[in-house]
Structures are given as C-alpha cells and as structure tokens.
Amino acid sequence: MLQGAIAGLAIGGVYAIIAVSMTLMAQLVRVINFSQAAIGMFGAFVSAYLASERVPVPLAIAIGLVVGVAVSVLIGLILARWLPESSISARSAVTVASLLLLVSMSYILFGTRPMNFRAIVSGTAFEVGGVVVSQVTVLMVSLAIVVAAGSQLLLKKTKIGTQLRAISDRPIAAEMLGIPVRMLTLGVWAFSGLVVTVVIMVVAPTQTADAISLSMLVISASAAALLGAFKRLDLALVGGLLLGIIQGAAAQFSALTLIRDWIPLVLIVLFLLWNQRKEVWDEAR
Amino acid sequence: MRSKKSLMKGLVVATAAAMVLSGCASGGGSESTADGEPIVVSSVNALSGAGTFPEASEAAQAVFDEYNANGGLNGQPIEYNVFDDKGDPATASQVAREAVENGSVALVGSASAIDCEVNHAFYEDSEILSIQGTGVDPYCFTTPNISPTNTGPYVDTELSLTYGSEVLGLEKICGLLAIAGSTRDAYQGAIDTWSEATGNELVMLDDTLTYETADYTPYVVKIKEAGCDAVYGNMIEPGIVGLLNAAEAQGLDVTFLLLTSGYSEQLAQQVTFTGQGVYTAAEFTPFTDESVSGNEDWAALMDEYGIAKTAFAQGGYLAAMHFIEVLEGIDGDITRESVTEALRGMTTPIESTMTGTPWIFGDGDSHGSNTAGWPVAIMPGETTWSAVADDWIYASGTEQ
C-alpha cells in the first residue's frame, strides 16, 4: 500500500501542477481552463510526431513547446478579443469547446491510436526500504512545488505580480493606470501552456498516451484545484499530491481498483459539503 | 425559398464532409486486368477505437489486388469491402448486415475484438462463412460459421505460460488481463488447461485492466508486492509499452510473457526496457528472425504494399490466400451457397509454411485449426524479436 501511495505521487505531481496552473488562471485571467491538459497533450503529440519523423529530439521538443504555448495564447486571444467582460462561466465554457477541438484535431492529425513516446526521463531514482521512487515522481513533485512556490512569490513579491493582481481585481482601472493588460494576460496563458506541455511530455511516456486519457487529466486536476477553491495555490498543490497518493493506494486493493476513478468526484462532493457546513439553508442555495 | 435552398446546400456539404470524415470509401484496388463480374467479399474490423487491428484487412486487400492484377478468377476480380466496427457492438452488428447485404459470398480476413461474439448468430442465420484473419473473442473458435487462421489469445495464453513455466523455469507468474466482452471464461479456461498440464498456478490474477487503461503503475506495484518473477498479460501494443514503461519506473525487473498481439517490429524498436526478456509464442512463423524461413512471399507483398509487418498482417494474408485456394476449387458459379458448400466440404487441410498446423474449415460446429506457436523474445538490450526456439510448440491435444 505504501508503495502504491508513493507510486501515485508521480501522477499526483501532474495533477498538482495542472491544478496550480488552473488556479492561477482562475485568479488572474478569470477562466477555469478545461482545455489545460489538452493543450499540453497537443504540444506533446506534435513533438512525438516530429520525433517519429526523424526530426532531432531536442528540436522536436522545442517545436512541441512552442506549439503548446501558441495554442494556449490563441485561446487567450479569443477570450480577450470577444469575451473580455463576460462572466467566468461563459469564458470557461469556451475552454470546453477548445478541449473538444484539440482532441478531435489530434485525432485528425495523428490518428486515434495512442502516440508513441520515447521517454525523456525514465527509471528508478532511489529506493528506500524496498519502496521505489521513480525519476518521474521526483521530477513531477519538485516541479509542482517549484511552480506553486514560484508563482506565489511572483504574485506577492514582484511588480509584475502586483500588476497581475490589479488586473484580476479591477481590469479597467488597471488598464487606465497604464498597466499592459493584454500583454500580461497573454503572458499568463503562455506560461500555463508552457508548463502543462512540459508536464505532459514527461508523463506521457510513462503511460498509454492517447489524446483522451491525457486531456482528461484535467478532471482530477480540477478536483485538486477545488480543494483550494481555485484561490489558494498551496492547497491546489497539496490537493493534487494527495489525490495521487489516495488513488495509488486505493488501486492496491482489488475491491477498490475499479472505483479509483471515482475518487476525484467523491473528494469534490466531500469538499463542497465541508465548505458549506456553516451555511444556513437559505444562503446555501 | 432562398433560405431553403441554402439549407439544402449546407446539408449536402455537411453530408459530403461526413462521408469523407467517416472514411466511406471502400474496397477497390490497383488496376485490375480482370473485368468480369466481381466476386464480392467483405470483412469486419477494428479500425478505430481503443484497440485497433488494421493490418489484417490491409494484407487481405493486398492479396486480392495482386490476384486481380493477374486476371482474377477466370477474369472475375475480387471486390473487397472493408468495414470498421469501431470496437462498438452496435456498429459491429450494423456493418455485418451491410457486409452481408452487399452480396458478399464470404467474409475474409476480419480482425476484430468483438465481431465473432456480436455477429456469429447473424452469420449462421445468413448462411455466410467467415475466414477470420484475427479471431479474438471466444466465439471465433467455438461457433460453426467462423474458422480463424490465427491461434487466438486463449491457445496462445496456454502456449506462452507453458513456455514460461516449463522452458524458462519461471515459478511465480502473475497475470494481468484486459477483459473485453465475454472473454474472461475463455482466458480462465486456457490458464486452467496450463495448470492441469504443468501443475503450476498463477500467483495472482488481476482482471481489472481495460484496453483503455492508461497508467499501469498501480498494476506494476501490485505485481511487485506479490513477489512475482514473471508477468503474463494479454494487452495489445500501446498497453505493452505502458506496462514496460511503468515496470522500468518502478524497478520491476521480471520476465514478461505476452501474446502475439505484441509481436511486431515496431514494438521491439519502441520499448526501452524489457526486464529479463519479453516473450511470446508467435501464432505464425516468426518474421523478425532471418534464421526462420517460411514468410518470404508474405514479406515481399507487405513490403510492396507498405503494410506494417505484424501477426495481424500474417493472419489477414493467410485468410485471403486460403480463400482464393478454395475459390479456385469450385466448379460453376461463385455464389454464397457454392462458397459455403466448398468451405464446409473441405476434408483436406491447407498446409502453409506460415503456421505450425494446417488450416481447414470443414463441417464442424467449432473451428480452431491453428494450435501452434513459435517462441520469440525481445532479449534485454535488443531492439528486435528473435526466435528463441527452433521449432513450433503445440497446445495440449494437438495431433502432430
């Protein structure tokens, strides 16, 4: 069970990074980006495809990253151009459309079969008391912590962070004060596109890499982000890692294997119940 | 009026687009010198969805194209219609009806995980026979109207496990099964046959895998905790890669006993980790090892048509070749009735250098003439499958 829990940390790290990225976007550009993982999938698929066509691997990776960033920025541009003042739900709905678009684009361009990835990182990192920790686990967990802590520092301690927070609180006032709103907003999209593409590139070779299962990582990541109510980066980080650990441990019991995919949903429900525990009837509705 | 017209126009465009997208194009082939009335043949295949087997029908198509280019059957070309069941029972049932209604005299080279189970009763009602290129579900091997060219995953399970326990001397084998449809009992039957013949038991059998399983880490961890020295699994290519990747990450350094579904050049080049060796019993003569002969004609045709060399391609090729041989023995018109009669009336099996046992349709209520496998493996550090035995191994009960 302990081994299962530790093994689950790798995918937990993936959830955590996507959750942190989703929380950032929810806070800074007012969108729950459901196509987050799909953007990474698409970028990663482009590089795997290029690598299979004998493009040198470093170049293929670079192009994949550029594509991931470009797709993300493009979705950001669409939202900024046509739905700047819309509600967060309307803006988020657009990302559901882009999720479906990216999945079907990958079907058309790369076929429906899982993509063949050569692992960038693979193998065992170290072993403690018979429990194996893989290199992917180490990388994912550290990356998750770096992204979460880095974002937190950037937002709280730097001028750009202050400007970003100003944009999210009062976009029009911020623009009037001469803050480059458009640039910074797209910068957030570019950053999140880059981060998820890197993550998917690392994690895809460790599993069967088909468009749907990679894109749907966003479901578990949403559950993790919900732990921090799409507001707190630290809780999104913890939520992601915790979810991976619980899923990994649960998979070790035959009785729980088949329901381990329910765990994100169960956690979401539990969280909502906990969150509203002090609400009186009328207000909670 | 105007809007109605543009609506119509839109509909036409949408329909055309849908037809292109759904790959409506069927059959046909290279320039044929046969211009007589075509002999219609069809196949039902998993071409899209979670597990796909496209090479069988591609190989059969190549055989027929070649046959037509050489004049067909006394000037009658073979028109081959390939249908996609999308791994979905409703679609499989629908395309089988299309295949039968388009005037097919037989089904040849089908490769699908569900075709036999979904459609065997319909084929019996329609009095049409199927020479399956890749039979997967148990009904391919246990019903009167279907005779596959391949060994199938159940006999292959027995062969792979027997080789592992008896030749490699593996004592603690764990099993991982992806169960589609009603295949569970058939796998269990094969495992039981192995147990009875060798006195071995699986240490653990986890059947919660699916063909969609993406992350194999939990399974690998479970196998590690069970302390197994080998893993037997029935996954297909992408799943095998997933399993080996997870095994590498978790340091699971064991022997892998797989089925023919993983036997392809592509897989051998793709995997970076093979533990103590990745073994399978090839259902047809191994094509990746130059020391083994028997595949020359097939390999040349596959190269000519640019078809991936896999066991599925061997099965589809053989199905088409056997069909042509039976076709050429028929006196009179080629109709569904005459083809059915000829296949059912077979008393002499067709020998092939590509299988360990000869193929026959015949009169029985069930068919499964291929009961041999050739042990092959990707050894650690290698990027190709090599033959690890110099002859076939046979399932228990095979007459040799």
Interface residues (C-beta under 8 A of the other chain):
Chain A: Q3 G4 A7 G8 A10 I11 T112 R113 P114 N116 R118 A119 S122 G123 T124 E127 V132 S134 Q135 V136 T137 P205 T206 Q207 T208 A209 D210 S213 L214 Q247 G248 A251 Q252 S254 T257 L258 R260
Chain B: S48 G49 A50 T52 D206 T208 E212 T213 A214 D215 Y216 T217 P218 Y219 V220 V221 K222 K224 E225 P238 G239 V241 G242 N245 A246 E248 A249 Q250 G251 Q266 Q270 T272 F273
